[in-house]
Amino acid sequence: MLEMKGISKVFRSEQVLTSALRAMDLHVEEGEFVAVTGPSGSGKTTFLNIAGLLEGFTDGCYRLDGEDVSTLGDEARSRMRNEKIGFIFQGFNLIPDLSLFDNVDVPLRYRRMGAAERRERIEHALTQVGLGSRMKHYPTQLSGGQQQRAAIARALAGSPRLLLADEPTGNLDTGMARGVMELLEQINGAGTTIVMVTHDQELAARARRNVHIVDGQVTDLRRPVDVPSDAYVSSTSE
């Protein structure tokens, strides 16, 4: 689903060069649930932005669903991002003066879907996250956990092949965070590939695989399927 080889990202500011990613290699199979951890400034956000086609990279090769994204123009990248990738953000990014129904509808309109198909997708997605009875509510009428569920519904309505989550539980208390994580596990169990950036080690331990980024490079922590969740085998990606 996602394959990065030798990905580097250098930011230039006047005469200062800052390397955010350094020849990073990462391969995520279809259907995996990967948690990405690392200290502040390690390159996690840069990695997620590149993975989501929100920014480019300086060197290397990135294939998404088998396609080399470096060969795509802006329009093709936007189309791929809209059709294959769903985003979940820490801050929810819901539009406060729109109902949940209309918030979920916004990205679908860019795909020029008919009204009937959009309605079916919206209602299914909101019902899937337990908000089927709150479609006409506004974000300010919901708890933080419910707002994050609405944000997940917005991502799911587009039927993404890859779901990218940036600290999806960062603004939630422990109980709400666990509820959101259980929902993500259900979504992954239905076949959606998920890559989640998180600082929460408890939640990261529930993913199928952990990727730790330090100084723009990857340490890949793989969990064997036949051992308890607190046992890990680690190997460093070259």
Secondary structure, 3 states (H helix, E strand, C coil): CEEEEEEEEEEEECCEEEEEEEEEEEEECCCCEEEEECCCCCCHHHHHHHHCCCCCCCEEEEEECCEEHHHCCHHHHHHHHHHHEEEEECCCCCCCCCCHHHHHHHHHHCCCCCHHHHHHHHHHHHHHCCCHHHCCCCHHHCCHHHHHHHHHHHHHCCCCCEEEEECCCCCCCHHHHHHHHHHHHHHHHCCCEEEEECCCHHHHCCCCEEEEEECCEEEEEECCCCCCCCCCEEEECC
